[in-house]
Amino acid sequence: MLEKLIQKYRSKQEIEVLEVKALPSDVITLKFKPANNKKFRYKAGQYIYINCPEVSKKEWHPFTLSSAPEDPYLSCHIRCSKNLDWCYPFRKYLNPNDDKIIRYDSKMNNSNWASKRSPVKSPSKGKGKKKGGGRKSGSKIQPAKKASTTININGGNKSAVPYLKIDGPYGSASEEVFEYQSLVLVGAGIGVTPFASIMRSMVLRRKQQRAVGSGGVPMPRTHFFWLCRSRFEFDAFKDLMRNEISNSGDMARSFVFHLYMSGETNISDPQFQLELKDYGRWAQLFTGRPKWQRIFQEIRQENLGKEIGVFLCGPPPIAADLKKCCKKYSDDMIAKKKEGLEGTCFVFHQENF
């Protein structure tokens, strides 16, 4: 009961939707921010609950924040395939015409309209027509475009803006990444989101340190493993990995990207051959599944005498393999201390929804 009361209080916080972007593999990016320029304090790797009254008034679903605390906005990457009974109607509510990008001009003087207006009827539940709220529209929405759509709500049709509620932030195991000097991050599919937030936070922290001329705390040596069915899923965070990290000298020395494709791939496709050259400049691209025994042996040799944080956001079968390897390739720390030696230890952390 106490948790529900806290959730009810937190959900009154008004938010402004800034952008909805469609990505490959039925993933959407939702960008938003608290209304009235209020602060939303959270740590990289934390998650929030989202409620969309139009889809379901009582259902709250957890999504990891893919933005960094240093960003001027909040963002979530959400998989919305047709077999999901809440996420797919949510996607159709946010982007009924399947545009690549929908942007909202959120420069408005009064943000209280969002909590007072009646919910918009979702296209997934009705005939595709939206009901307006309690206020009259002063202007028309721009017609949808295939590439992108910009909706002007500055004194215009505010009922066109999605009405959402959020609750959070909530803690997760990924918060502890900054406690280690060496990291192994493993994300499966959309499970990459907490690590995207962490990596982006590292990038922005480094930029802030450069701006003030400070060396700052050194970046942890990070091996990032991302397991996807196809190479198109890598597009969601390719720019972050390639442009923000790999093209930055000191950041590139701290990161090693290991990308795995488990689905069917036509390696003779000319387009794929061109992409292989690009991937080869900043990442290691594999087909099939990772051989964790080999990987842990190599990482152990690279980090002898250190404590290595292993973080997973993915399914239980991968967790079982990682737990087994963490135990097998970790030293007996009690025996090492008695001998006055520093042992090598893998510390496993897992999260999944």
C-alpha positions in Angstrom: 0.0 0.0 0.0 2.9 2.4 0.8 4.5 1.6 -2.5 1.3 2.4 -4.4 0.8 5.7 -2.5 4.4 6.7 -3.4 3.7 5.7 -7.0 0.5 7.8 -7.1 2.4 10.8 -5.8 5.3 10.4 -8.3 3.0 9.8 -11.2 1.6 13.3 -10.9 4.9 14.7 -12.2 4.1 16.1 -15.7 6.4 15.3 -18.6 6.8 16.7 -22.1 7.3 14.2 -25.0 10.1 15.6 -27.2 10.6 12.9 -29.9 9.5 9.4 -31.0 11.9 7.7 -33.4 11.5 4.3 -35.1 14.5 2.0 -35.2 15.1 -1.4 -36.8 13.8 -4.6 -35.2 10.6 -3.0 -33.9 12.5 -0.7 -31.5 11.4 2.8 -30.8 13.3 5.6 -29.0 11.1 7.8 -26.7 12.7 11.1 -25.6 11.0 13.3 -23.0 11.7 15.6 -20.1 9.9 16.8 -16.9 7.6 19.8 -17.5 8.5 23.3 -16.2 12.2 22.5 -16.5 12.1 20.5 -13.2 15.1 18.3 -12.3 14.9 14.5 -12.6 17.8 13.0 -10.6 19.0 9.5 -11.5 22.1 7.4 -12.0 23.3 5.6 -15.2 21.7 2.2 -15.4 18.6 3.0 -13.4 15.0 2.4 -14.7 11.6 3.9 -14.5 8.0 2.7 -14.8 5.9 4.1 -17.6 2.1 4.3 -17.6 0.1 5.1 -20.7 -3.6 5.6 -19.7 -4.8 5.3 -23.2 -3.4 1.7 -23.5 -4.1 0.7 -19.8 -4.9 2.9 -16.9 -3.5 0.4 -14.3 -0.5 -1.2 -16.0 3.0 0.2 -15.2 5.9 -1.2 -17.2 9.6 -0.9 -16.3 12.1 0.4 -18.9 15.8 1.3 -18.4 16.8 4.8 -19.1 19.1 4.8 -22.1 20.0 8.5 -21.6 22.8 9.6 -19.3 22.2 11.8 -16.2 24.3 14.4 -17.9 21.9 14.6 -20.8 19.3 17.5 -21.0 16.6 14.9 -21.7 15.4 11.4 -20.7 15.2 8.6 -23.2 14.1 4.9 -23.3 14.6 2.4 -26.1 11.6 0.0 -26.2 11.1 -3.1 -28.2 7.5 -3.0 -29.5 6.9 -6.1 -31.7 3.4 -7.2 -32.6 3.3 -10.1 -30.2 3.5 -7.8 -27.2 0.1 -6.9 -25.8 1.1 -3.6 -24.2 4.2 -2.4 -26.0 2.7 -2.7 -29.5 -0.4 -0.6 -28.7 1.9 1.8 -27.0 4.0 2.1 -30.1 0.9 2.6 -32.3 -0.4 5.3 -29.9 2.9 7.2 -30.0 3.5 6.7 -33.8 0.2 5.7 -35.5 1.6 6.4 -39.0 4.9 4.6 -38.5 6.9 7.7 -39.3 10.7 7.5 -38.9 10.7 10.5 -36.5 8.0 12.5 -34.8 9.2 15.7 -33.1 7.2 17.9 -30.8 7.7 21.6 -30.4 7.3 21.8 -26.7 7.7 25.5 -26.2 4.5 26.2 -24.4 3.5 28.5 -21.5 1.2 26.2 -19.6 1.9 22.5 -19.1 -1.0 21.8 -16.9 -3.2 20.9 -19.9 -1.7 17.4 -20.1 -3.0 16.2 -16.7 -6.4 17.8 -17.2 -7.4 16.7 -20.7 -9.2 13.5 -21.4 -7.1 10.6 -22.8 -6.6 10.3 -26.6 -8.2 7.2 -28.1 -5.6 4.8 -29.3 -5.6 3.8 -33.0 -4.9 0.2 -31.9 -8.2 0.1 -30.0 -10.5 2.1 -32.2 -10.9 3.2 -35.7 -7.8 5.3 -35.8 -9.4 8.6 -34.9 -8.2 10.6 -31.9 -10.6 12.4 -29.6 -9.6 15.9 -28.6 -9.2 17.1 -25.0 -11.0 19.7 -23.1 -9.3 22.6 -25.0 -10.0 23.8 -28.5 -7.3 23.6 -31.1 -5.9 26.8 -32.4 -4.0 25.3 -35.4 -3.8 22.2 -37.4 -1.2 19.5 -37.1 1.2 19.3 -40.0 0.5 16.4 -42.3 2.5 13.2 -41.6 5.6 12.7 -43.7 7.4 9.5 -44.5 10.8 10.7 -43.2 9.7 12.8 -40.2 6.8 14.7 -38.8 7.0 17.9 -36.6 4.0 18.7 -34.5 3.7 22.3 -33.3 2.1 22.5 -29.9 3.1 26.1 -29.2 -0.4 27.5 -28.9 -1.6 24.8 -31.3 -3.2 21.4 -31.1 -1.9 20.2 -27.7 -4.2 17.2 -27.7 -1.9 15.7 -30.3 0.8 15.2 -27.7 0.9 11.8 -26.0 -0.1 11.8 -22.4 2.2 9.6 -20.3 3.0 9.1 -16.6 6.3 8.0 -15.1 7.4 6.6 -11.7 11.0 6.4 -10.6 13.9 6.2 -10.8 14.6 2.8 -9.3 18.0 1.3 -8.7 19.6 -1.6 -10.6 22.7 -3.7 -10.4 24.3 -1.8 -13.2 24.8 1.3 -11.0 27.8 -0.4 -9.4 29.9 -0.4 -12.6 31.9 2.7 -11.5 33.2 0.7 -8.5 35.5 -1.4 -10.7 38.7 -0.7 -12.6 37.9 -3.5 -15.1 34.5 -4.3 -16.6 32.8 -7.0 -18.6 29.4 -5.7 -19.9 27.1 -8.2 -21.6 23.8 -7.1 -23.2 21.4 -9.3 -25.2 19.2 -7.5 -27.7 17.4 -4.6 -26.1 19.2 -5.5 -22.8 21.9 -3.1 -24.0 20.0 -0.1 -22.7 21.6 0.2 -19.2 25.0 -0.1 -20.7 24.2 2.5 -23.3 23.3 4.8 -20.5 26.6 4.0 -18.7 28.8 4.4 -21.7 27.1 7.7 -22.6 27.6 8.9 -19.1 31.3 8.0 -19.3 31.6 10.0 -22.6 29.9 13.1 -21.2 31.9 12.9 -18.0 35.1 12.8 -20.0 34.0 15.8 -22.1 33.3 17.8 -18.9 36.7 16.9 -17.5 38.3 18.1 -20.8 36.3 21.4 -20.7 37.7 22.3 -17.2 41.2 21.0 -18.0 41.1 18.2 -15.5 42.5 14.7 -16.0 39.7 13.2 -13.8 39.3 9.6 -12.8 40.6 7.2 -15.4 38.0 5.2 -17.4 37.7 1.6 -16.4 39.0 -1.0 -18.9 35.7 -2.2 -20.5 34.9 -5.2 -22.7 31.4 -4.7 -24.0 29.6 -7.8 -25.5 26.4 -7.2 -27.4 24.4 -10.2 -28.7 21.8 -9.6 -31.4 20.0 -11.6 -34.0 21.0 -9.3 -36.9 23.4 -6.5 -37.7 20.5 -4.0 -38.1 19.9 -4.1 -34.3 23.3 -2.6 -33.8 22.1 0.6 -35.5 20.3 1.7 -32.3 23.7 2.6 -30.6 26.2 2.3 -33.4 26.8 6.1 -33.4 27.5 6.0 -29.6 30.0 3.2 -29.9 31.7 4.3 -33.2 31.6 8.1 -33.1 31.4 9.0 -29.5 33.8 6.4 -28.1 36.0 4.7 -30.8 36.9 8.0 -32.5 38.0 9.6 -29.2 41.6 8.8 -28.4 41.5 8.2 -24.6 38.0 6.7 -24.7 39.0 4.3 -27.5 41.9 2.9 -25.4 39.5 2.0 -22.6 36.8 0.2 -24.6 36.8 -3.0 -26.7 33.5 -3.8 -28.5 32.6 -7.4 -29.2 29.4 -7.6 -31.4 27.8 -11.0 -32.0 25.1 -11.8 -34.6 23.3 -15.1 -34.0 20.7 -14.9 -36.8 21.0 -15.8 -40.5 23.4 -13.6 -42.4 24.3 -13.4 -46.1 28.0 -12.7 -45.8 28.4 -12.5 -49.6 26.0 -9.5 -49.8 28.0 -6.6 -51.3 26.4 -4.2 -48.8 27.4 -6.3 -45.9 31.0 -6.6 -47.2 31.2 -2.8 -47.1 29.8 -2.7 -43.6 32.3 -5.3 -42.5 35.2 -2.9 -43.3 33.5 -0.2 -41.3 32.9 -2.5 -38.3 36.5 -3.7 -38.5 37.8 -0.1 -37.8 36.2 0.1 -34.3 34.8 -3.3 -33.2 35.2 -7.0 -33.3 32.2 -8.5 -35.2 31.4 -12.2 -34.8 28.7 -14.6 -36.0 27.3 -17.3 -33.6 27.5 -17.3 -29.9 30.3 -16.2 -27.6 32.7 -18.9 -26.3 32.8 -17.6 -22.7 35.6 -20.1 -21.7 38.0 -18.5 -24.1 36.8 -15.0 -23.4 37.3 -15.3 -19.6 40.7 -16.8 -20.0 41.9 -13.9 -22.1 40.3 -11.3 -19.8 41.9 -12.9 -16.7 45.4 -12.8 -18.3 44.8 -9.1 -19.1 43.7 -8.3 -15.5 45.8 -10.4 -13.2 45.4 -9.4 -9.5 42.3 -7.3 -10.1 38.7 -7.4 -9.2 36.6 -7.5 -12.5 32.9 -6.6 -12.5 30.8 -8.7 -14.8 27.4 -7.2 -15.6 24.6 -8.9 -17.6 21.2 -7.6 -18.8 19.8 -10.6 -20.6 18.1 -14.1 -20.3 18.8 -16.7 -17.6 20.8 -19.2 -20.0 23.5 -16.5 -20.5 23.5 -15.8 -16.8 24.1 -19.5 -16.0 27.2 -19.5 -18.4 28.6 -16.3 -16.9 28.2 -17.4 -13.3 30.0 -20.7 -14.1 32.9 -18.9 -15.7 33.1 -16.3 -12.9 33.5 -19.1 -10.4 35.9 -21.1 -12.5 38.3 -18.3 -13.3 38.3 -16.5 -10.0 41.0 -17.3 -7.4 40.3 -18.4 -3.8 40.6 -14.9 -2.3 40.9 -16.1 1.3 43.8 -18.3 0.4 45.5 -15.5 -1.6 45.2 -13.1 1.3 46.8 -15.6 3.7 49.7 -15.8 1.3 49.9 -12.0 1.1 49.0 -12.1 -2.7 46.4 -10.2 -4.7 44.1 -12.6 -6.5 42.0 -12.2 -9.6 38.2 -12.2 -9.0 35.2 -12.0 -11.3 32.2 -10.5 -9.5 28.9 -11.2 -11.2 25.8 -8.9 -11.4 22.6 -9.6 -13.2 19.4 -7.8 -14.0 16.4 -8.7 -16.2 12.8 -7.7 -16.3 
